[in-house]
Amino acid sequence: MAPLRLIHVGVGVRGRHWLDVVAGHAGFESVACVDPSPAMLDEARRLPGQGHGCFVPSLPEALAATRADAVLIASPTALHTPQAIAALDAGLAVLVEKPLGVSVGEAAAVVARSRATGRPVVVAENYRFFAAERTVRHVIADGRLGRVSSAMCVDRRDQPSHTQGAWVKGAEHSFLAEIAVHHFDSFRYLFGRQPRSLFAASFNPRGSTYDAGAAVEALIELDGGLPIQYAGTLVATRYEFSLWIEGEHGDLWTDRTRVGWRPKGERTYRPVPLVAVPAGDERPYPRAGTRALLDQFRDAAMNGVEAETRAADNLWTLAMVDGSVLSSREGRRVAIDEIVTPDLLRTCEA
């Protein structure tokens, strides 16, 4: 089968990660790199697999200069929706970095255009493809915990604003939009449930170099009344992630690298062997989860197979971000059906 010909839109830090990953995947061929920065294009030009010679500042120029099947969008967040729609209108499949849009309304417009053009849009929510997350999902599904009663998640990052794009530093809710969106998607995947409500506080910790919203605390409720306590910050002294899941027969823990199971009444966790994942997905960031994601994207683009992180499904993840923003702004619990309204769903079906 011929490789999928891919235009890379945005070749900053994350975009160059994707250039490297795609160069090592036999199912893809890079045919162009797009970025308004000549310096970024120069860096991309020196990476493996970039012998195509097409390095241009805009997507229309790349579309005119190449024969492509798909685009991979890793540009600043505000550009995701217009670039995805431009690619769809050109008849291309789309793999877009999270978030799909700056709001669930924007994302719904992308879903509607995807349906109208018949071309798939897949969101790069790679966390759910990590070996540890696949393992946690498997343990929950096999009933070892029994009835799941609650969960708690803490994500701490020593991630100063100068290490991020300017749009991240200047965002009103930087942690929610750029980091929590991954975890919200993971919660939906791990428990196989949709969100019901959120009560959140987005704030800027003392010492933060972000303009706003570099941390968040939230109480999330999923279908079936499952509560999740959630806290995250970009202003910590180290990187550290922990997710604890309580069940009637014991509890499960993961740091997204390891998984532990502790039967009820025992003091220590027993290591849980990780499930098999495609070669490369067991490696740390930036490669973790990228092989399975690319495989699913290729199947969607070439064979019409629905991807796990397709845009229509990802609306619910982005709705959790929007709901958290609204909750933080108004100081109240927000029901998810305030965000995912019948009018919004009708827009997606247009």
Disulfide bonds with the S-S distance in Angstrom:
none
